[in-house]
Amino acid sequence: MSVSVGKFRPFAEGLIGASHVNVKGGSSDTSFASALGGGIDYKLIPAVAWRLQGDYVQTRFFNTTQNNLQLATGIVIRF
């Protein structure tokens, strides 16, 4: 759920699940993965907005923790 503030609609998200990797040469691993983030939608016209989003993504492959930042932008169509 999100609430609009004028032409802006901020949002937050949290995701949990599994992640899998295959390494060339035969090794593979499946582990817990999580992502926390959020962003903002800017309304262009009633059903179309421009989205800016950032997420912190963490995985744990081969007993090593990877911490990553994911940035995205794009068009949102609401119907």
PAVEXVEX-690421 format. One record per atom (N, C-alpha, C): residue in three letters; z, y, x; residue number from 1; atom name. Coordinates in nm, 2 decimals, decimal comma, m for minus. Example, Ala and Ser with C-alpha at 12.3 -4.5 7.8 and 13.67 -1.06 7.14 Angstrom:
residues 2
<rec><resn>ALA</resn><pz>0,78</pz><py>m0,57</py><px>1,32</px><resi>1</resi><name>N</name></rec>
<rec><resn>ALA</resn><pz>0,78</pz><py>m0,45</py><px>1,23</px><resi>1</resi><name>CA</name></rec>
<rec><resn>ALA</resn><pz>0,78</pz><py>m0,33</py><px>1,32</px><resi>1</resi><name>C</name></rec>
<rec><resn>SER</resn><pz>0,71</pz><py>m0,22</py><px>1,28</px><resi>2</resi><name>N</name></rec>
<rec><resn>SER</resn><pz>0,71</pz><py>m0,11</py><px>1,37</px><resi>2</resi><name>CA</name></rec>
<rec><resn>SER</resn><pz>0,79</pz><py>0,00</py><px>1,29</px><resi>2</resi><name>C</name></rec>
END
This chain:
residues 79
<rec><resn>MET</resn><pz>0,00</pz><py>m0,12</py><px>0,08</px><resi>1</resi><name>N</name></rec>
<rec><resn>MET</resn><pz>0,00</pz><py>0,00</py><px>0,00</px><resi>1</resi><name>CA</name></rec>
<rec><resn>MET</resn><pz>0,00</pz><py>0,12</py><px>0,09</px><resi>1</resi><name>C</name></rec>
<rec><resn>SER</resn><pz>m0,07</pz><py>0,23</py><px>0,05</px><resi>2</resi><name>N</name></rec>
<rec><resn>SER</resn><pz>m0,07</pz><py>0,35</py><px>0,12</px><resi>2</resi><name>CA</name></rec>
<rec><resn>SER</resn><pz>m0,08</pz><py>0,47</py><px>0,02</px><resi>2</resi><name>C</name></rec>
<rec><resn>VAL</resn><pz>m0,04</pz><py>0,59</py><px>0,07</px><resi>3</resi><name>N</name></rec>
<rec><resn>VAL</resn><pz>m0,04</pz><py>0,70</py><px>m0,02</px><resi>3</resi><name>CA</name></rec>
<rec><resn>VAL</resn><pz>m0,13</pz><py>0,81</py><px>0,04</px><resi>3</resi><name>C</name></rec>
<rec><resn>SER</resn><pz>m0,21</pz><py>0,87</py><px>m0,04</px><resi>4</resi><name>N</name></rec>
<rec><resn>SER</resn><pz>m0,30</pz><py>0,98</py><px>0,01</px><resi>4</resi><name>CA</name></rec>
<rec><resn>SER</resn><pz>m0,22</pz><py>1,11</py><px>0,02</px><resi>4</resi><name>C</name></rec>
<rec><resn>VAL</resn><pz>m0,25</pz><py>1,19</py><px>0,13</px><resi>5</resi><name>N</name></rec>
<rec><resn>VAL</resn><pz>m0,20</pz><py>1,32</py><px>0,15</px><resi>5</resi><name>CA</name></rec>
<rec><resn>VAL</resn><pz>m0,32</pz><py>1,41</py><px>0,17</px><resi>5</resi><name>C</name></rec>
<rec><resn>GLY</resn><pz>m0,37</pz><py>1,47</py><px>0,06</px><resi>6</resi><name>N</name></rec>
<rec><resn>GLY</resn><pz>m0,49</pz><py>1,55</py><px>0,07</px><resi>6</resi><name>CA</name></rec>
<rec><resn>GLY</resn><pz>m0,61</pz><py>1,45</py><px>0,09</px><resi>6</resi><name>C</name></rec>
<rec><resn>LYS</resn><pz>m0,69</pz><py>1,48</py><px>0,20</px><resi>7</resi><name>N</name></rec>
<rec><resn>LYS</resn><pz>m0,80</pz><py>1,39</py><px>0,23</px><resi>7</resi><name>CA</name></rec>
<rec><resn>LYS</resn><pz>m0,76</pz><py>1,28</py><px>0,33</px><resi>7</resi><name>C</name></rec>
<rec><resn>PHE</resn><pz>m0,63</pz><py>1,28</py><px>0,37</px><resi>8</resi><name>N</name></rec>
<rec><resn>PHE</resn><pz>m0,59</pz><py>1,18</py><px>0,46</px><resi>8</resi><name>CA</name></rec>
<rec><resn>PHE</resn><pz>m0,51</pz><py>1,07</py><px>0,40</px><resi>8</resi><name>C</name></rec>
<rec><resn>ARG</resn><pz>m0,52</pz><py>0,94</py><px>0,44</px><resi>9</resi><name>N</name></rec>
<rec><resn>ARG</resn><pz>m0,45</pz><py>0,83</py><px>0,39</px><resi>9</resi><name>CA</name></rec>
<rec><resn>ARG</resn><pz>m0,40</pz><py>0,75</py><px>0,51</px><resi>9</resi><name>C</name></rec>
<rec><resn>PRO</resn><pz>m0,27</pz><py>0,77</py><px>0,56</px><resi>10</resi><name>N</name></rec>
<rec><resn>PRO</resn><pz>m0,22</pz><py>0,69</py><px>0,67</px><resi>10</resi><name>CA</name></rec>
<rec><resn>PRO</resn><pz>m0,18</pz><py>0,55</py><px>0,62</px><resi>10</resi><name>C</name></rec>
<rec><resn>PHE</resn><pz>m0,18</pz><py>0,45</py><px>0,71</px><resi>11</resi><name>N</name></rec>
<rec><resn>PHE</resn><pz>m0,14</pz><py>0,32</py><px>0,68</px><resi>11</resi><name>CA</name></rec>
<rec><resn>PHE</resn><pz>m0,08</pz><py>0,25</py><px>0,80</px><resi>11</resi><name>C</name></rec>
<rec><resn>ALA</resn><pz>m0,01</pz><py>0,14</py><px>0,78</px><resi>12</resi><name>N</name></rec>
<rec><resn>ALA</resn><pz>0,05</pz><py>0,06</py><px>0,88</px><resi>12</resi><name>CA</name></rec>
<rec><resn>ALA</resn><pz>0,03</pz><py>m0,09</py><px>0,85</px><resi>12</resi><name>C</name></rec>
<rec><resn>GLU</resn><pz>0,02</pz><py>m0,17</py><px>0,95</px><resi>13</resi><name>N</name></rec>
<rec><resn>GLU</resn><pz>0,00</pz><py>m0,31</py><px>0,93</px><resi>13</resi><name>CA</name></rec>
<rec><resn>GLU</resn><pz>0,07</pz><py>m0,40</py><px>1,03</px><resi>13</resi><name>C</name></rec>
<rec><resn>GLY</resn><pz>0,10</pz><py>m0,52</py><px>0,99</px><resi>14</resi><name>N</name></rec>
<rec><resn>GLY</resn><pz>0,16</pz><py>m0,62</py><px>1,08</px><resi>14</resi><name>CA</name></rec>
<rec><resn>GLY</resn><pz>0,09</pz><py>m0,76</py><px>1,05</px><resi>14</resi><name>C</name></rec>
<rec><resn>LEU</resn><pz>0,05</pz><py>m0,82</py><px>1,16</px><resi>15</resi><name>N</name></rec>
<rec><resn>LEU</resn><pz>m0,01</pz><py>m0,95</py><px>1,14</px><resi>15</resi><name>CA</name></rec>
<rec><resn>LEU</resn><pz>0,05</pz><py>m1,06</py><px>1,23</px><resi>15</resi><name>C</name></rec>
<rec><resn>ILE</resn><pz>0,07</pz><py>m1,18</py><px>1,19</px><resi>16</resi><name>N</name></rec>
<rec><resn>ILE</resn><pz>0,11</pz><py>m1,29</py><px>1,27</px><resi>16</resi><name>CA</name></rec>
<rec><resn>ILE</resn><pz>0,02</pz><py>m1,41</py><px>1,25</px><resi>16</resi><name>C</name></rec>
<rec><resn>GLY</resn><pz>0,01</pz><py>m1,49</py><px>1,35</px><resi>17</resi><name>N</name></rec>
<rec><resn>GLY</resn><pz>m0,07</pz><py>m1,61</py><px>1,33</px><resi>17</resi><name>CA</name></rec>
<rec><resn>GLY</resn><pz>m0,09</pz><py>m1,69</py><px>1,46</px><resi>17</resi><name>C</name></rec>
<rec><resn>ALA</resn><pz>m0,19</pz><py>m1,77</py><px>1,47</px><resi>18</resi><name>N</name></rec>
<rec><resn>ALA</resn><pz>m0,22</pz><py>m1,85</py><px>1,58</px><resi>18</resi><name>CA</name></rec>
<rec><resn>ALA</resn><pz>m0,35</pz><py>m1,80</py><px>1,65</px><resi>18</resi><name>C</name></rec>
<rec><resn>SER</resn><pz>m0,35</pz><py>m1,82</py><px>1,78</px><resi>19</resi><name>N</name></rec>
<rec><resn>SER</resn><pz>m0,47</pz><py>m1,78</py><px>1,86</px><resi>19</resi><name>CA</name></rec>
<rec><resn>SER</resn><pz>m0,50</pz><py>m1,90</py><px>1,95</px><resi>19</resi><name>C</name></rec>
<rec><resn>HIS</resn><pz>m0,63</pz><py>m1,91</py><px>1,98</px><resi>20</resi><name>N</name></rec>
<rec><resn>HIS</resn><pz>m0,68</pz><py>m2,03</py><px>2,06</px><resi>20</resi><name>CA</name></rec>
<rec><resn>HIS</resn><pz>m0,78</pz><py>m1,98</py><px>2,17</px><resi>20</resi><name>C</name></rec>
<rec><resn>VAL</resn><pz>m0,77</pz><py>m2,04</py><px>2,29</px><resi>21</resi><name>N</name></rec>
<rec><resn>VAL</resn><pz>m0,86</pz><py>m2,00</py><px>2,40</px><resi>21</resi><name>CA</name></rec>
<rec><resn>VAL</resn><pz>m0,91</pz><py>m2,13</py><px>2,46</px><resi>21</resi><name>C</name></rec>
<rec><resn>ASN</resn><pz>m1,04</pz><py>m2,13</py><px>2,50</px><resi>22</resi><name>N</name></rec>
<rec><resn>ASN</resn><pz>m1,10</pz><py>m2,24</py><px>2,58</px><resi>22</resi><name>CA</name></rec>
<rec><resn>ASN</resn><pz>m1,14</pz><py>m2,18</py><px>2,71</px><resi>22</resi><name>C</name></rec>
<rec><resn>VAL</resn><pz>m1,10</pz><py>m2,23</py><px>2,82</px><resi>23</resi><name>N</name></rec>
<rec><resn>VAL</resn><pz>m1,14</pz><py>m2,18</py><px>2,95</px><resi>23</resi><name>CA</name></rec>
<rec><resn>VAL</resn><pz>m1,25</pz><py>m2,27</py><px>3,01</px><resi>23</resi><name>C</name></rec>
<rec><resn>LYS</resn><pz>m1,35</pz><py>m2,21</py><px>3,06</px><resi>24</resi><name>N</name></rec>
<rec><resn>LYS</resn><pz>m1,46</pz><py>m2,29</py><px>3,12</px><resi>24</resi><name>CA</name></rec>
<rec><resn>LYS</resn><pz>m1,40</pz><py>m2,38</py><px>3,23</px><resi>24</resi><name>C</name></rec>
<rec><resn>GLY</resn><pz>m1,43</pz><py>m2,51</py><px>3,21</px><resi>25</resi><name>N</name></rec>
<rec><resn>GLY</resn><pz>m1,38</pz><py>m2,61</py><px>3,31</px><resi>25</resi><name>CA</name></rec>
<rec><resn>GLY</resn><pz>m1,29</pz><py>m2,70</py><px>3,24</px><resi>25</resi><name>C</name></rec>
<rec><resn>GLY</resn><pz>m1,26</pz><py>m2,69</py><px>3,10</px><resi>26</resi><name>N</name></rec>
<rec><resn>GLY</resn><pz>m1,19</pz><py>m2,79</py><px>3,03</px><resi>26</resi><name>CA</name></rec>
<rec><resn>GLY</resn><pz>m1,05</pz><py>m2,75</py><px>2,98</px><resi>26</resi><name>C</name></rec>
<rec><resn>SER</resn><pz>m0,99</pz><py>m2,65</py><px>3,03</px><resi>27</resi><name>N</name></rec>
<rec><resn>SER</resn><pz>m0,86</pz><py>m2,62</py><px>2,98</px><resi>27</resi><name>CA</name></rec>
<rec><resn>SER</resn><pz>m0,86</pz><py>m2,54</py><px>2,85</px><resi>27</resi><name>C</name></rec>
<rec><resn>SER</resn><pz>m0,76</pz><py>m2,56</py><px>2,77</px><resi>28</resi><name>N</name></rec>
<rec><resn>SER</resn><pz>m0,75</pz><py>m2,49</py><px>2,64</px><resi>28</resi><name>CA</name></rec>
<rec><resn>SER</resn><pz>m0,60</pz><py>m2,47</py><px>2,60</px><resi>28</resi><name>C</name></rec>
<rec><resn>ASP</resn><pz>m0,57</pz><py>m2,37</py><px>2,52</px><resi>29</resi><name>N</name></rec>
<rec><resn>ASP</resn><pz>m0,43</pz><py>m2,35</py><px>2,47</px><resi>29</resi><name>CA</name></rec>
<rec><resn>ASP</resn><pz>m0,44</pz><py>m2,28</py><px>2,34</px><resi>29</resi><name>C</name></rec>
<rec><resn>THR</resn><pz>m0,34</pz><py>m2,32</py><px>2,25</px><resi>30</resi><name>N</name></rec>
<rec><resn>THR</resn><pz>m0,32</pz><py>m2,25</py><px>2,13</px><resi>30</resi><name>CA</name></rec>
<rec><resn>THR</resn><pz>m0,18</pz><py>m2,20</py><px>2,12</px><resi>30</resi><name>C</name></rec>
<rec><resn>SER</resn><pz>m0,16</pz><py>m2,07</py><px>2,08</px><resi>31</resi><name>N</name></rec>
<rec><resn>SER</resn><pz>m0,03</pz><py>m2,01</py><px>2,08</px><resi>31</resi><name>CA</name></rec>
<rec><resn>SER</resn><pz>m0,01</pz><py>m1,91</py><px>1,97</px><resi>31</resi><name>C</name></rec>
<rec><resn>PHE</resn><pz>0,12</pz><py>m1,87</py><px>1,95</px><resi>32</resi><name>N</name></rec>
<rec><resn>PHE</resn><pz>0,15</pz><py>m1,76</py><px>1,86</px><resi>32</resi><name>CA</name></rec>
<rec><resn>PHE</resn><pz>0,09</pz><py>m1,63</py><px>1,90</px><resi>32</resi><name>C</name></rec>
<rec><resn>ALA</resn><pz>0,04</pz><py>m1,55</py><px>1,80</px><resi>33</resi><name>N</name></rec>
<rec><resn>ALA</resn><pz>m0,01</pz><py>m1,42</py><px>1,82</px><resi>33</resi><name>CA</name></rec>
<rec><resn>ALA</resn><pz>0,04</pz><py>m1,33</py><px>1,72</px><resi>33</resi><name>C</name></rec>
<rec><resn>SER</resn><pz>0,05</pz><py>m1,20</py><px>1,76</px><resi>34</resi><name>N</name></rec>
<rec><resn>SER</resn><pz>0,10</pz><py>m1,10</py><px>1,66</px><resi>34</resi><name>CA</name></rec>
<rec><resn>SER</resn><pz>0,03</pz><py>m0,96</py><px>1,69</px><resi>34</resi><name>C</name></rec>
<rec><resn>ALA</resn><pz>0,02</pz><py>m0,88</py><px>1,59</px><resi>35</resi><name>N</name></rec>
<rec><resn>ALA</resn><pz>m0,04</pz><py>m0,75</py><px>1,60</px><resi>35</resi><name>CA</name></rec>
<rec><resn>ALA</resn><pz>0,04</pz><py>m0,65</py><px>1,52</px><resi>35</resi><name>C</name></rec>
<rec><resn>LEU</resn><pz>0,07</pz><py>m0,54</py><px>1,57</px><resi>36</resi><name>N</name></rec>
<rec><resn>LEU</resn><pz>0,13</pz><py>m0,43</py><px>1,49</px><resi>36</resi><name>CA</name></rec>
<rec><resn>LEU</resn><pz>0,05</pz><py>m0,30</py><px>1,51</px><resi>36</resi><name>C</name></rec>
<rec><resn>GLY</resn><pz>0,03</pz><py>m0,23</py><px>1,41</px><resi>37</resi><name>N</name></rec>
<rec><resn>GLY</resn><pz>m0,05</pz><py>m0,11</py><px>1,43</px><resi>37</resi><name>CA</name></rec>
<rec><resn>GLY</resn><pz>m0,06</pz><py>m0,03</py><px>1,30</px><resi>37</resi><name>C</name></rec>
<rec><resn>GLY</resn><pz>m0,16</pz><py>0,06</py><px>1,30</px><resi>38</resi><name>N</name></rec>
<rec><resn>GLY</resn><pz>m0,18</pz><py>0,15</py><px>1,19</px><resi>38</resi><name>CA</name></rec>
<rec><resn>GLY</resn><pz>m0,29</pz><py>0,24</py><px>1,22</px><resi>38</resi><name>C</name></rec>
<rec><resn>GLY</resn><pz>m0,31</pz><py>0,34</py><px>1,13</px><resi>39</resi><name>N</name></rec>
<rec><resn>GLY</resn><pz>m0,42</pz><py>0,43</py><px>1,15</px><resi>39</resi><name>CA</name></rec>
<rec><resn>GLY</resn><pz>m0,42</pz><py>0,53</py><px>1,03</px><resi>39</resi><name>C</name></rec>
<rec><resn>ILE</resn><pz>m0,54</pz><py>0,60</py><px>1,02</px><resi>40</resi><name>N</name></rec>
<rec><resn>ILE</resn><pz>m0,55</pz><py>0,70</py><px>0,92</px><resi>40</resi><name>CA</name></rec>
<rec><resn>ILE</resn><pz>m0,70</pz><py>0,69</py><px>0,87</px><resi>40</resi><name>C</name></rec>
<rec><resn>ASP</resn><pz>m0,71</pz><py>0,71</py><px>0,74</px><resi>41</resi><name>N</name></rec>
<rec><resn>ASP</resn><pz>m0,84</pz><py>0,72</py><px>0,67</px><resi>41</resi><name>CA</name></rec>
<rec><resn>ASP</resn><pz>m0,86</pz><py>0,86</py><px>0,63</px><resi>41</resi><name>C</name></rec>
<rec><resn>TYR</resn><pz>m0,98</pz><py>0,92</py><px>0,66</px><resi>42</resi><name>N</name></rec>
<rec><resn>TYR</resn><pz>m1,02</pz><py>1,05</py><px>0,62</px><resi>42</resi><name>CA</name></rec>
<rec><resn>TYR</resn><pz>m1,13</pz><py>1,04</py><px>0,51</px><resi>42</resi><name>C</name></rec>
<rec><resn>LYS</resn><pz>m1,10</pz><py>1,09</py><px>0,39</px><resi>43</resi><name>N</name></rec>
<rec><resn>LYS</resn><pz>m1,19</pz><py>1,08</py><px>0,28</px><resi>43</resi><name>CA</name></rec>
<rec><resn>LYS</resn><pz>m1,31</pz><py>1,17</py><px>0,30</px><resi>43</resi><name>C</name></rec>
<rec><resn>LEU</resn><pz>m1,43</pz><py>1,11</py><px>0,30</px><resi>44</resi><name>N</name></rec>
<rec><resn>LEU</resn><pz>m1,55</pz><py>1,19</py><px>0,31</px><resi>44</resi><name>CA</name></rec>
<rec><resn>LEU</resn><pz>m1,61</pz><py>1,23</py><px>0,17</px><resi>44</resi><name>C</name></rec>
<rec><resn>ILE</resn><pz>m1,62</pz><py>1,13</py><px>0,08</px><resi>45</resi><name>N</name></rec>
<rec><resn>ILE</resn><pz>m1,65</pz><py>1,14</py><px>m0,06</px><resi>45</resi><name>CA</name></rec>
<rec><resn>ILE</resn><pz>m1,56</pz><py>1,05</py><px>m0,13</px><resi>45</resi><name>C</name></rec>
<rec><resn>PRO</resn><pz>m1,56</pz><py>1,05</py><px>m0,27</px><resi>46</resi><name>N</name></rec>
<rec><resn>PRO</resn><pz>m1,46</pz><py>0,97</py><px>m0,34</px><resi>46</resi><name>CA</name></rec>
<rec><resn>PRO</resn><pz>m1,45</pz><py>0,83</py><px>m0,30</px><resi>46</resi><name>C</name></rec>
<rec><resn>ALA</resn><pz>m1,55</pz><py>0,75</py><px>m0,27</px><resi>47</resi><name>N</name></rec>
<rec><resn>ALA</resn><pz>m1,54</pz><py>0,61</py><px>m0,24</px><resi>47</resi><name>CA</name></rec>
<rec><resn>ALA</resn><pz>m1,56</pz><py>0,58</py><px>m0,10</px><resi>47</resi><name>C</name></rec>
<rec><resn>VAL</resn><pz>m1,58</pz><py>0,68</py><px>m0,01</px><resi>48</resi><name>N</name></rec>
<rec><resn>VAL</resn><pz>m1,61</pz><py>0,65</py><px>0,13</px><resi>48</resi><name>CA</name></rec>
<rec><resn>VAL</resn><pz>m1,51</pz><py>0,73</py><px>0,22</px><resi>48</resi><name>C</name></rec>
<rec><resn>ALA</resn><pz>m1,46</pz><py>0,67</py><px>0,32</px><resi>49</resi><name>N</name></rec>
<rec><resn>ALA</resn><pz>m1,37</pz><py>0,73</py><px>0,42</px><resi>49</resi><name>CA</name></rec>
<rec><resn>ALA</resn><pz>m1,41</pz><py>0,69</py><px>0,56</px><resi>49</resi><name>C</name></rec>
<rec><resn>TRP</resn><pz>m1,36</pz><py>0,77</py><px>0,66</px><resi>50</resi><name>N</name></rec>
<rec><resn>TRP</resn><pz>m1,38</pz><py>0,74</py><px>0,80</px><resi>50</resi><name>CA</name></rec>
<rec><resn>TRP</resn><pz>m1,24</pz><py>0,69</py><px>0,85</px><resi>50</resi><name>C</name></rec>
<rec><resn>ARG</resn><pz>m1,23</pz><py>0,57</py><px>0,92</px><resi>51</resi><name>N</name></rec>
<rec><resn>ARG</resn><pz>m1,11</pz><py>0,52</py><px>0,96</px><resi>51</resi><name>CA</name></rec>
<rec><resn>ARG</resn><pz>m1,09</pz><py>0,52</py><px>1,11</px><resi>51</resi><name>C</name></rec>
<rec><resn>LEU</resn><pz>m0,98</pz><py>0,56</py><px>1,16</px><resi>52</resi><name>N</name></rec>
<rec><resn>LEU</resn><pz>m0,93</pz><py>0,55</py><px>1,30</px><resi>52</resi><name>CA</name></rec>
<rec><resn>LEU</resn><pz>m0,81</pz><py>0,46</py><px>1,30</px><resi>52</resi><name>C</name></rec>
<rec><resn>GLN</resn><pz>m0,81</pz><py>0,36</py><px>1,38</px><resi>53</resi><name>N</name></rec>
<rec><resn>GLN</resn><pz>m0,71</pz><py>0,26</py><px>1,38</px><resi>53</resi><name>CA</name></rec>
<rec><resn>GLN</resn><pz>m0,67</pz><py>0,21</py><px>1,52</px><resi>53</resi><name>C</name></rec>
<rec><resn>GLY</resn><pz>m0,54</pz><py>0,19</py><px>1,54</px><resi>54</resi><name>N</name></rec>
<rec><resn>GLY</resn><pz>m0,50</pz><py>0,13</py><px>1,67</px><resi>54</resi><name>CA</name></rec>
<rec><resn>GLY</resn><pz>m0,40</pz><py>0,02</py><px>1,65</px><resi>54</resi><name>C</name></rec>
<rec><resn>ASP</resn><pz>m0,41</pz><py>m0,08</py><px>1,73</px><resi>55</resi><name>N</name></rec>
<rec><resn>ASP</resn><pz>m0,32</pz><py>m0,20</py><px>1,72</px><resi>55</resi><name>CA</name></rec>
<rec><resn>ASP</resn><pz>m0,27</pz><py>m0,24</py><px>1,86</px><resi>55</resi><name>C</name></rec>
<rec><resn>TYR</resn><pz>m0,14</pz><py>m0,29</py><px>1,86</px><resi>56</resi><name>N</name></rec>
<rec><resn>TYR</resn><pz>m0,08</pz><py>m0,35</py><px>1,98</px><resi>56</resi><name>CA</name></rec>
<rec><resn>TYR</resn><pz>m0,09</pz><py>m0,50</py><px>1,95</px><resi>56</resi><name>C</name></rec>
<rec><resn>VAL</resn><pz>m0,16</pz><py>m0,58</py><px>2,03</px><resi>57</resi><name>N</name></rec>
<rec><resn>VAL</resn><pz>m0,19</pz><py>m0,72</py><px>2,01</px><resi>57</resi><name>CA</name></rec>
<rec><resn>VAL</resn><pz>m0,12</pz><py>m0,80</py><px>2,13</px><resi>57</resi><name>C</name></rec>
<rec><resn>GLN</resn><pz>m0,04</pz><py>m0,90</py><px>2,09</px><resi>58</resi><name>N</name></rec>
<rec><resn>GLN</resn><pz>0,03</pz><py>m0,98</py><px>2,19</px><resi>58</resi><name>CA</name></rec>
<rec><resn>GLN</resn><pz>m0,01</pz><py>m1,13</py><px>2,17</px><resi>58</resi><name>C</name></rec>
<rec><resn>THR</resn><pz>m0,04</pz><py>m1,20</py><px>2,28</px><resi>59</resi><name>N</name></rec>
<rec><resn>THR</resn><pz>m0,07</pz><py>m1,34</py><px>2,28</px><resi>59</resi><name>CA</name></rec>
<rec><resn>THR</resn><pz>0,01</pz><py>m1,41</py><px>2,39</px><resi>59</resi><name>C</name></rec>
<rec><resn>ARG</resn><pz>0,03</pz><py>m1,54</py><px>2,39</px><resi>60</resi><name>N</name></rec>
<rec><resn>ARG</resn><pz>0,10</pz><py>m1,61</py><px>2,49</px><resi>60</resi><name>CA</name></rec>
<rec><resn>ARG</resn><pz>0,03</pz><py>m1,74</py><px>2,53</px><resi>60</resi><name>C</name></rec>
<rec><resn>PHE</resn><pz>m0,07</pz><py>m1,72</py><px>2,62</px><resi>61</resi><name>N</name></rec>
<rec><resn>PHE</resn><pz>m0,15</pz><py>m1,84</py><px>2,66</px><resi>61</resi><name>CA</name></rec>
<rec><resn>PHE</resn><pz>m0,10</pz><py>m1,88</py><px>2,80</px><resi>61</resi><name>C</name></rec>
<rec><resn>PHE</resn><pz>m0,09</pz><py>m2,02</py><px>2,82</px><resi>62</resi><name>N</name></rec>
<rec><resn>PHE</resn><pz>m0,06</pz><py>m2,08</py><px>2,95</px><resi>62</resi><name>CA</name></rec>
<rec><resn>PHE</resn><pz>0,07</pz><py>m2,02</py><px>3,00</px><resi>62</resi><name>C</name></rec>
<rec><resn>ASN</resn><pz>0,17</pz><py>m2,01</py><px>2,92</px><resi>63</resi><name>N</name></rec>
<rec><resn>ASN</resn><pz>0,31</pz><py>m1,96</py><px>2,96</px><resi>63</resi><name>CA</name></rec>
<rec><resn>ASN</resn><pz>0,30</pz><py>m1,82</py><px>3,01</px><resi>63</resi><name>C</name></rec>
<rec><resn>THR</resn><pz>0,20</pz><py>m1,74</py><px>2,98</px><resi>64</resi><name>N</name></rec>
<rec><resn>THR</resn><pz>0,19</pz><py>m1,60</py><px>3,02</px><resi>64</resi><name>CA</name></rec>
<rec><resn>THR</resn><pz>0,17</pz><py>m1,51</py><px>2,90</px><resi>64</resi><name>C</name></rec>
<rec><resn>THR</resn><pz>0,24</pz><py>m1,40</py><px>2,89</px><resi>65</resi><name>N</name></rec>
<rec><resn>THR</resn><pz>0,23</pz><py>m1,31</py><px>2,78</px><resi>65</resi><name>CA</name></rec>
<rec><resn>THR</resn><pz>0,12</pz><py>m1,20</py><px>2,81</px><resi>65</resi><name>C</name></rec>
<rec><resn>GLN</resn><pz>0,03</pz><py>m1,19</py><px>2,72</px><resi>66</resi><name>N</name></rec>
<rec><resn>GLN</resn><pz>m0,07</pz><py>m1,08</py><px>2,73</px><resi>66</resi><name>CA</name></rec>
<rec><resn>GLN</resn><pz>m0,04</pz><py>m0,97</py><px>2,63</px><resi>66</resi><name>C</name></rec>
<rec><resn>ASN</resn><pz>m0,04</pz><py>m0,85</py><px>2,67</px><resi>67</resi><name>N</name></rec>
<rec><resn>ASN</resn><pz>m0,02</pz><py>m0,73</py><px>2,59</px><resi>67</resi><name>CA</name></rec>
<rec><resn>ASN</resn><pz>m0,14</pz><py>m0,65</py><px>2,59</px><resi>67</resi><name>C</name></rec>
<rec><resn>ASN</resn><pz>m0,20</pz><py>m0,62</py><px>2,47</px><resi>68</resi><name>N</name></rec>
<rec><resn>ASN</resn><pz>m0,33</pz><py>m0,55</py><px>2,47</px><resi>68</resi><name>CA</name></rec>
<rec><resn>ASN</resn><pz>m0,33</pz><py>m0,44</py><px>2,36</px><resi>68</resi><name>C</name></rec>
<rec><resn>LEU</resn><pz>m0,41</pz><py>m0,34</py><px>2,38</px><resi>69</resi><name>N</name></rec>
<rec><resn>LEU</resn><pz>m0,43</pz><py>m0,23</py><px>2,29</px><resi>69</resi><name>CA</name></rec>
<rec><resn>LEU</resn><pz>m0,57</pz><py>m0,24</py><px>2,23</px><resi>69</resi><name>C</name></rec>
<rec><resn>GLN</resn><pz>m0,58</pz><py>m0,23</py><px>2,10</px><resi>70</resi><name>N</name></rec>
<rec><resn>GLN</resn><pz>m0,71</pz><py>m0,24</py><px>2,04</px><resi>70</resi><name>CA</name></rec>
<rec><resn>GLN</resn><pz>m0,73</pz><py>m0,12</py><px>1,95</px><resi>70</resi><name>C</name></rec>
<rec><resn>LEU</resn><pz>m0,84</pz><py>m0,05</py><px>1,98</px><resi>71</resi><name>N</name></rec>
<rec><resn>LEU</resn><pz>m0,87</pz><py>0,07</py><px>1,91</px><resi>71</resi><name>CA</name></rec>
<rec><resn>LEU</resn><pz>m1,00</pz><py>0,05</py><px>1,83</px><resi>71</resi><name>C</name></rec>
<rec><resn>ALA</resn><pz>m1,01</pz><py>0,11</py><px>1,71</px><resi>72</resi><name>N</name></rec>
<rec><resn>ALA</resn><pz>m1,13</pz><py>0,09</py><px>1,63</px><resi>72</resi><name>CA</name></rec>
<rec><resn>ALA</resn><pz>m1,16</pz><py>0,21</py><px>1,54</px><resi>72</resi><name>C</name></rec>
<rec><resn>THR</resn><pz>m1,28</pz><py>0,23</py><px>1,50</px><resi>73</resi><name>N</name></rec>
<rec><resn>THR</resn><pz>m1,32</pz><py>0,33</py><px>1,41</px><resi>73</resi><name>CA</name></rec>
<rec><resn>THR</resn><pz>m1,44</pz><py>0,27</py><px>1,32</px><resi>73</resi><name>C</name></rec>
<rec><resn>GLY</resn><pz>m1,45</pz><py>0,33</py><px>1,21</px><resi>74</resi><name>N</name></rec>
<rec><resn>GLY</resn><pz>m1,56</pz><py>0,28</py><px>1,12</px><resi>74</resi><name>CA</name></rec>
<rec><resn>GLY</resn><pz>m1,55</pz><py>0,34</py><px>0,98</px><resi>74</resi><name>C</name></rec>
<rec><resn>ILE</resn><pz>m1,64</pz><py>0,30</py><px>0,90</px><resi>75</resi><name>N</name></rec>
<rec><resn>ILE</resn><pz>m1,65</pz><py>0,35</py><px>0,76</px><resi>75</resi><name>CA</name></rec>
<rec><resn>ILE</resn><pz>m1,58</pz><py>0,25</py><px>0,67</px><resi>75</resi><name>C</name></rec>
<rec><resn>VAL</resn><pz>m1,50</pz><py>0,31</py><px>0,57</px><resi>76</resi><name>N</name></rec>
<rec><resn>VAL</resn><pz>m1,43</pz><py>0,23</py><px>0,47</px><resi>76</resi><name>CA</name></rec>
<rec><resn>VAL</resn><pz>m1,50</pz><py>0,26</py><px>0,33</px><resi>76</resi><name>C</name></rec>
<rec><resn>ILE</resn><pz>m1,53</pz><py>0,16</py><px>0,26</px><resi>77</resi><name>N</name></rec>
<rec><resn>ILE</resn><pz>m1,59</pz><py>0,18</py><px>0,13</px><resi>77</resi><name>CA</name></rec>
<rec><resn>ILE</resn><pz>m1,49</pz><py>0,12</py><px>0,03</px><resi>77</resi><name>C</name></rec>
<rec><resn>ARG</resn><pz>m1,44</pz><py>0,20</py><px>m0,07</px><resi>78</resi><name>N</name></rec>
<rec><resn>ARG</resn><pz>m1,35</pz><py>0,16</py><px>m0,17</px><resi>78</resi><name>CA</name></rec>
<rec><resn>ARG</resn><pz>m1,42</pz><py>0,14</py><px>m0,30</px><resi>78</resi><name>C</name></rec>
<rec><resn>PHE</resn><pz>m1,39</pz><py>0,03</py><px>m0,37</px><resi>79</resi><name>N</name></rec>
<rec><resn>PHE</resn><pz>m1,45</pz><py>0,00</py><px>m0,50</px><resi>79</resi><name>CA</name></rec>
<rec><resn>PHE</resn><pz>m1,35</pz><py>m0,07</py><px>m0,59</px><resi>79</resi><name>C</name></rec>
END
